[in-house]
Amino acid sequence: MRSVLNISWIIIALLLCARCTWIYAEIDAEIGLDVEGNGFHRTLIYRVDFKNLTNNCQVAIYMELPSALYVNVDEVADLRRRGTSTVCSTGETDVELFMEKAGRQNVTTCASLSRTKNHQSWSILTIPVHQRYQYAHETGGYANVTLPMPKLLLGCQERIKEYRVSKTDLCEPCVDLATKWREIPYRMLSSRDYIWPIPVGNKSVSLFVTCITLSATVIGAIFIGYAMRTSIRAKED
């Protein structure tokens, strides 16, 4: 009798393991991107959807920004304090540097997954991104910056052995949300790269602009001095 029970428990355990393996092997992930804002300041909004994911997991998006783009560390720290969004970064922190002088910046945004029926999970992750100024070129115009593709990572309570542990260095506090983060392949809903045009000054007209600026400054100074002198004389009279 005991041998029959033991065999039954072994069969049940094998079936459960097979079921878990099937669920995790079939994780289906896709990412959609919306961009809010215009000009030099925009917000990247990523919606991440998972199918056949039954575990309680944290999700993170990791990006290596080019030197033409940056996140403001004070801004994202304020977002964390208010509980609006969990974003952190490593690398360049000086927001005043021109693109040619700035280093790269690695950005991570993370959150808990919300679960729906039919083993589906989702989360919305946001990153506020800004453009850096560039030195003027001979012809001016625009320089196009292509937004890099992000890495998608999962940090789950249980092991998902079908996906390797990521060697990506996430920043705090995101790195502390899970013991191990695993990189997950995904489909991007938009087949086109997001291209961000950045206006560049025209170097050929720099002398003209300098002369106009100096002339305006001198005329303004003369006008202010004359107004101050007139006011002083009026008070004396």
PEKA-V71422 format. One record per pair of residues at least 6 apart in sequence whose C-alpha atoms are under 8 Angstrom apart, sorted by the first residue. I is the first residue (numbers start at 1). J is the second residue. D is the distance in Angstrom with one decimal. If there is no record, write none. Layout:
# PEKA-V71422
i->I j->J d->D
i->I j->J d->D
This chain:
# PEKA-V71422
i->23 j->52 d->5.8
i->23 j->53 d->6.8
i->23 j->54 d->7.7
i->24 j->52 d->7.1
i->24 j->53 d->6.6
i->24 j->160 d->6.4
i->24 j->162 d->7.1
i->25 j->162 d->6.1
i->26 j->52 d->6.5
i->27 j->50 d->6.7
i->27 j->51 d->5.8
i->27 j->52 d->5.4
i->27 j->53 d->6.0
i->28 j->50 d->5.5
i->28 j->51 d->5.0
i->28 j->52 d->6.8
i->28 j->186 d->7.1
i->29 j->48 d->7.1
i->29 j->49 d->5.7
i->29 j->50 d->4.6
i->29 j->51 d->6.6
i->29 j->184 d->7.6
i->29 j->185 d->7.0
i->29 j->186 d->4.7
i->29 j->187 d->6.4
i->30 j->48 d->5.9
i->30 j->49 d->5.5
i->30 j->50 d->6.8
i->30 j->186 d->5.0
i->30 j->187 d->4.5
i->30 j->188 d->5.8
i->30 j->189 d->6.7
i->31 j->46 d->6.5
i->31 j->47 d->5.6
i->31 j->48 d->4.7
i->31 j->49 d->6.5
i->31 j->186 d->6.9
i->31 j->187 d->6.2
i->31 j->188 d->5.0
i->31 j->189 d->6.0
i->32 j->46 d->5.6
i->32 j->47 d->5.2
i->32 j->48 d->6.6
i->32 j->188 d->6.1
i->32 j->189 d->5.2
i->32 j->190 d->6.8
i->33 j->44 d->7.0
i->33 j->45 d->5.7
i->33 j->46 d->4.7
i->33 j->47 d->6.5
i->33 j->189 d->7.7
i->33 j->190 d->7.5
i->34 j->44 d->6.2
i->34 j->45 d->5.1
i->34 j->46 d->6.6
i->35 j->42 d->6.7
i->35 j->43 d->5.7
i->35 j->44 d->4.9
i->35 j->45 d->6.0
i->36 j->42 d->5.6
i->36 j->43 d->5.1
i->36 j->44 d->6.7
i->36 j->45 d->7.7
i->37 j->43 d->6.4
i->40 j->130 d->5.5
i->40 j->131 d->4.9
i->40 j->132 d->7.8
i->40 j->198 d->7.9
i->41 j->128 d->7.5
i->41 j->129 d->6.1
i->41 j->130 d->4.6
i->41 j->131 d->6.6
i->42 j->128 d->6.0
i->42 j->129 d->5.5
i->42 j->130 d->6.3
i->43 j->126 d->6.7
i->43 j->127 d->5.7
i->43 j->128 d->4.3
i->43 j->129 d->5.9
i->44 j->126 d->5.5
i->44 j->127 d->5.1
i->44 j->128 d->6.2
i->44 j->129 d->7.1
i->45 j->124 d->6.9
i->45 j->125 d->5.9
i->45 j->126 d->4.5
i->45 j->127 d->6.7
i->46 j->124 d->5.6
i->46 j->125 d->5.1
i->46 j->126 d->6.1
i->47 j->122 d->7.2
i->47 j->123 d->5.9
i->47 j->124 d->4.5
i->47 j->125 d->6.4
i->48 j->122 d->5.4
i->48 j->123 d->5.4
i->48 j->124 d->6.3
i->48 j->125 d->7.8
i->49 j->120 d->7.3
i->49 j->121 d->5.9
i->49 j->122 d->4.4
i->49 j->123 d->6.8
i->50 j->120 d->5.6
i->50 j->121 d->5.0
i->50 j->122 d->6.0
i->51 j->118 d->8.0
i->51 j->119 d->6.0
i->51 j->120 d->4.6
i->51 j->121 d->6.5
i->52 j->118 d->7.5
i->52 j->119 d->4.8
i->52 j->120 d->6.0
i->53 j->119 d->5.6
i->53 j->120 d->6.3
i->53 j->121 d->6.7
i->54 j->119 d->5.6
i->54 j->120 d->7.6
i->55 j->156 d->6.7
i->55 j->157 d->7.2
i->55 j->158 d->7.1
i->56 j->113 d->7.5
i->56 j->156 d->6.0
i->56 j->157 d->6.3
i->57 j->112 d->6.5
i->57 j->113 d->6.2
i->57 j->154 d->6.4
i->57 j->155 d->5.4
i->57 j->156 d->4.1
i->57 j->157 d->6.5
i->58 j->110 d->7.2
i->58 j->111 d->5.9
i->58 j->112 d->4.5
i->58 j->113 d->5.8
i->58 j->154 d->5.8
i->58 j->155 d->5.0
i->58 j->156 d->6.2
i->58 j->177 d->7.0
i->58 j->178 d->7.1
i->59 j->110 d->5.6
i->59 j->111 d->5.6
i->59 j->112 d->6.1
i->59 j->113 d->6.5
i->59 j->123 d->7.7
i->59 j->152 d->7.4
i->59 j->153 d->5.8
i->59 j->154 d->4.8
i->59 j->155 d->6.3
i->60 j->108 d->6.7
i->60 j->109 d->5.6
i->60 j->110 d->4.1
i->60 j->111 d->6.6
i->60 j->152 d->6.1
i->60 j->153 d->5.1
i->60 j->154 d->6.5
i->60 j->174 d->7.5
i->61 j->108 d->5.6
i->61 j->109 d->5.4
i->61 j->110 d->6.4
i->61 j->125 d->7.7
i->61 j->150 d->6.1
i->61 j->151 d->5.6
i->61 j->152 d->5.0
i->61 j->153 d->6.4
i->62 j->106 d->7.3
i->62 j->107 d->5.8
i->62 j->108 d->4.5
i->62 j->109 d->6.7
i->62 j->150 d->5.5
i->62 j->151 d->5.1
i->62 j->152 d->6.7
i->62 j->153 d->7.8
i->62 j->170 d->7.4
i->63 j->106 d->5.8
i->63 j->107 d->5.2
i->63 j->108 d->6.5
i->63 j->148 d->7.0
i->63 j->149 d->7.1
i->63 j->150 d->4.8
i->63 j->151 d->6.5
i->64 j->104 d->7.3
i->64 j->105 d->6.1
i->64 j->106 d->4.5
i->64 j->107 d->6.4
i->64 j->148 d->7.0
i->64 j->150 d->7.7
i->65 j->104 d->6.2
i->65 j->105 d->5.4
i->65 j->106 d->6.0
i->65 j->107 d->7.2
i->65 j->147 d->7.7
i->65 j->148 d->6.9
i->66 j->104 d->5.7
i->66 j->105 d->7.2
i->66 j->148 d->8.0
i->67 j->99 d->5.5
i->67 j->100 d->7.5
i->67 j->102 d->5.8
i->67 j->103 d->5.7
i->67 j->104 d->5.0
i->67 j->105 d->7.3
i->67 j->132 d->7.8
i->68 j->99 d->5.0
i->68 j->102 d->8.0
i->68 j->131 d->5.9
i->68 j->132 d->5.3
i->68 j->133 d->7.6
i->68 j->134 d->7.9
i->68 j->145 d->7.3
i->69 j->99 d->7.9
i->69 j->129 d->6.7
i->69 j->130 d->5.6
i->69 j->131 d->4.7
i->69 j->132 d->5.8
i->70 j->95 d->7.4
i->70 j->105 d->6.6
i->70 j->129 d->5.8
i->70 j->130 d->5.4
i->70 j->131 d->6.5
i->70 j->132 d->7.2
i->71 j->89 d->7.7
i->71 j->105 d->8.0
i->71 j->107 d->7.8
i->71 j->127 d->7.8
i->71 j->128 d->6.3
i->71 j->129 d->5.0
i->71 j->130 d->6.1
i->72 j->93 d->7.2
i->72 j->95 d->6.7
i->72 j->129 d->7.7
i->72 j->130 d->7.8
i->73 j->88 d->7.4
i->73 j->89 d->7.2
i->73 j->93 d->6.7
i->76 j->85 d->7.8
i->76 j->86 d->7.5
i->76 j->87 d->5.8
i->76 j->88 d->6.7
i->76 j->128 d->7.8
i->77 j->87 d->7.6
i->77 j->88 d->7.6
i->79 j->85 d->5.5
i->79 j->86 d->6.9
i->79 j->87 d->7.7
i->80 j->86 d->5.2
i->80 j->87 d->7.0
i->85 j->109 d->7.7
i->85 j->125 d->7.5
i->85 j->126 d->6.8
i->86 j->109 d->5.6
i->86 j->110 d->5.8
i->86 j->111 d->6.9
i->86 j->173 d->7.9
i->86 j->174 d->7.5
i->87 j->107 d->7.2
i->87 j->108 d->5.7
i->87 j->109 d->4.3
i->87 j->110 d->6.7
i->87 j->126 d->7.9
i->87 j->127 d->6.8
i->87 j->174 d->7.8
i->88 j->107 d->5.9
i->88 j->108 d->5.5
i->88 j->109 d->6.5
i->88 j->171 d->6.0
i->88 j->172 d->6.6
i->88 j->173 d->7.3
i->88 j->174 d->7.5
i->89 j->105 d->6.7
i->89 j->106 d->5.4
i->89 j->107 d->4.4
i->89 j->108 d->6.1
i->89 j->171 d->6.1
i->90 j->105 d->5.8
i->90 j->106 d->5.3
i->90 j->107 d->6.7
i->90 j->171 d->6.7
i->91 j->103 d->7.1
i->91 j->104 d->6.0
i->91 j->105 d->4.5
i->91 j->106 d->6.2
i->92 j->102 d->6.8
i->92 j->103 d->5.3
i->92 j->104 d->5.8
i->92 j->105 d->5.3
i->93 j->105 d->7.8
i->94 j->102 d->7.7
i->95 j->132 d->7.7
i->96 j->132 d->7.9
i->97 j->132 d->7.3
i->97 j->133 d->7.8
i->98 j->132 d->5.8
i->98 j->133 d->5.1
i->98 j->134 d->5.4
i->98 j->135 d->7.1
i->99 j->132 d->5.6
i->99 j->133 d->6.1
i->99 j->134 d->5.4
i->99 j->135 d->7.8
i->100 j->134 d->6.8
i->100 j->135 d->7.4
i->107 j->171 d->7.8
i->108 j->170 d->6.5
i->108 j->171 d->6.7
i->108 j->174 d->7.2
i->109 j->125 d->6.3
i->109 j->126 d->6.9
i->109 j->127 d->6.9
i->109 j->174 d->7.2
i->110 j->125 d->6.7
i->110 j->174 d->5.9
i->111 j->123 d->7.1
i->111 j->124 d->7.9
i->111 j->125 d->7.1
i->112 j->123 d->7.0
i->113 j->121 d->6.0
i->113 j->122 d->5.5
i->113 j->123 d->5.3
i->114 j->121 d->5.4
i->114 j->122 d->5.3
i->114 j->123 d->6.0
i->115 j->121 d->4.3
i->115 j->122 d->6.5
i->116 j->122 d->8.0
i->131 j->198 d->7.4
i->133 j->200 d->7.7
i->134 j->200 d->6.2
i->134 j->201 d->7.8
i->135 j->200 d->7.1
i->135 j->201 d->7.0
i->136 j->200 d->5.7
i->136 j->201 d->4.2
i->136 j->202 d->5.4
i->136 j->203 d->5.1
i->137 j->200 d->6.7
i->137 j->201 d->6.2
i->137 j->202 d->5.5
i->137 j->203 d->5.1
i->137 j->204 d->7.9
i->138 j->202 d->5.7
i->138 j->203 d->4.7
i->138 j->204 d->5.5
i->139 j->201 d->8.0
i->139 j->202 d->5.3
i->139 j->203 d->6.6
i->139 j->204 d->6.8
i->140 j->199 d->7.7
i->140 j->200 d->5.1
i->140 j->201 d->4.8
i->140 j->202 d->3.7
i->140 j->203 d->6.6
i->141 j->199 d->6.0
i->141 j->200 d->5.5
i->141 j->201 d->6.9
i->141 j->202 d->7.1
i->142 j->197 d->5.8
i->142 j->198 d->5.3
i->142 j->199 d->4.4
i->142 j->200 d->5.4
i->143 j->197 d->5.6
i->143 j->198 d->5.1
i->143 j->199 d->6.4
i->143 j->200 d->6.7
i->144 j->195 d->6.2
i->144 j->196 d->5.6
i->144 j->197 d->4.3
i->144 j->198 d->6.0
i->145 j->195 d->5.6
i->145 j->196 d->5.0
i->145 j->197 d->6.1
i->145 j->198 d->7.2
i->146 j->193 d->6.7
i->146 j->194 d->5.9
i->146 j->195 d->4.5
i->146 j->196 d->6.1
i->147 j->193 d->6.9
i->147 j->194 d->5.5
i->147 j->195 d->6.2
i->147 j->196 d->7.3
i->151 j->183 d->7.1
i->151 j->184 d->7.9
i->152 j->183 d->5.8
i->152 j->184 d->5.6
i->152 j->185 d->7.1
i->152 j->186 d->7.4
i->153 j->166 d->7.8
i->153 j->181 d->6.0
i->153 j->182 d->5.3
i->153 j->183 d->4.4
i->153 j->184 d->5.6
i->154 j->181 d->5.4
i->154 j->182 d->5.3
i->154 j->183 d->6.5
i->154 j->184 d->6.9
i->155 j->177 d->7.4
i->155 j->178 d->5.0
i->155 j->179 d->7.1
i->155 j->180 d->5.8
i->155 j->181 d->4.5
i->155 j->182 d->6.4
i->156 j->178 d->6.6
i->156 j->180 d->7.6
i->156 j->181 d->7.6
i->157 j->178 d->7.5
i->163 j->182 d->6.1
i->163 j->183 d->6.7
i->163 j->184 d->6.8
i->164 j->182 d->5.7
i->164 j->183 d->6.7
i->165 j->180 d->6.5
i->165 j->181 d->5.8
i->165 j->182 d->4.4
i->165 j->183 d->6.7
i->166 j->180 d->7.8
i->166 j->181 d->5.8
i->166 j->182 d->4.9
i->166 j->183 d->5.4
i->169 j->175 d->7.9
